[in-house]
């Protein structure tokens, strides 16, 4: 803020080319700018800090109803003389709080005023309140010899009230100033529209697991990603939570009537398609039930519904869906997948990966990282353990000459036929590992696994006491693989030590 005796300066004020607009070329330059800033149709214009009324005269000449305000009585007196016969009204008052009562305006104009105000933010808030809906604030400002208000600073102040801010550089137009200038001079035109609150579509995706396989649908006649494979999916509607949306979409696309308790959250991904807006995607996991097989319930939108190996997904998939499944396989829970405009919707093998995992908060110290079992026959162990771990929700993770691993969440299980393995069979009754125990969902899941296990080399232990070999209140199955390793599958209401 600076202190200037405007009454004393009034009589010489118009000597500056951009103040008095006495030069026809300067006047025409400002008239052209003002015409582009003001409405095409006749409107109510409030000129704040009007000085001797030069801009007000141009606005009145373009057919607008003008009210001009200046705190200097002498400036106001000169403005009334200049505007005589135009119908314009000239008032004496503070530009920050102009004496206009409850009147509203289509445009509020202020040239070289904001930088002088003791509280620009408060003044701008008041000025926006003087505008009619959709009205505009026209501010001409600059920085002269280090004094003034930069465009960045003024834009920041305006951003609290609107996102519609147009910037025009005025430095390079020497006609406006009657000479060449090299400092910062600009105009900002801000519309009286409240800031747009960011919103995103929320979509839901079903990862239906059948052992090592996952259900995919090929899109058709939808207008987006047609011909590509995608998870059964859709978006939440007004009033729905994401779980309700997933249940509805699963029924509409696959005919499945899922219970809320069957769904588990696998991954949350914020994603953006090329040229599109951001979306928030929730990926849910559910297990296949042979009593309720899925079907193609929307053949007009889906040309194929089939199972595909999660460990060897096809390439002809929607890119962000493929990234979501890859993230799920690797145990991620939060991701961003952000396409650049012009990139293909389809997954590109070997192309730029846009999936960015976001680490979850939480203390990792003390949690199980991985468990490694050394086996004498990797192929046999992979057959039995691969089936079991897959049915328990673990996904293939690592694959090398002497080993395999399966991951669930942050931990994984390794089977390795190491070259350093010494001779001898595994015996769980000797000092060392006795068994591994896994949760299963319920008694029905326990019975299903127990029935399937023999086909993959597992033998039920303690069959005379199954399923209470661990106690009357403990539902569990104890299985042994061909190499003598034991697992316990627990469906009890409380954990076993």
WOGIGI-V809166 format. One record per run of one state. SS is the DSSP state (helix for helix, strand for strand, loop for the rest). FROM is the first residue (numbers start at 1). TO is the last residue. Records with the same first field share a line. If there is no record, write none. Layout:
# WOGIGI-V809166
SS: FROM-TO ; FROM-TO
This chain:
# WOGIGI-V809166
loop: 1-5 ; 11-12 ; 16-16 ; 21-23 ; 38-43 ; 49-53 ; 62-64 ; 71-72 ; 84-88 ; 93-94 ; 98-104 ; 112-113 ; 117-119 ; 145-146 ; 149-150 ; 159-164 ; 170-173 ; 177-183 ; 192-200 ; 211-212 ; 220-228 ; 231-231 ; 236-241 ; 255-259 ; 263-263 ; 273-277 ; 288-301 ; 313-316 ; 330-333 ; 339-345 ; 347-354 ; 358-369 ; 375-377 ; 392-394 ; 401-402 ; 409-410 ; 417-434 ; 440-442 ; 457-458 ; 461-466 ; 468-475 ; 481-485 ; 491-497
helix: 6-10 ; 13-15 ; 17-20 ; 24-37 ; 54-61 ; 73-83 ; 95-97 ; 114-116 ; 120-130 ; 151-158 ; 174-176 ; 242-254 ; 260-262 ; 310-312 ; 319-329 ; 378-391 ; 443-456
strand: 44-48 ; 65-70 ; 89-92 ; 105-111 ; 131-144 ; 147-148 ; 165-169 ; 184-191 ; 201-210 ; 213-219 ; 229-230 ; 232-235 ; 264-272 ; 278-287 ; 302-309 ; 317-318 ; 334-338 ; 346-346 ; 355-357 ; 370-374 ; 395-400 ; 403-408 ; 411-416 ; 435-439 ; 459-460 ; 467-467 ; 476-480 ; 486-490
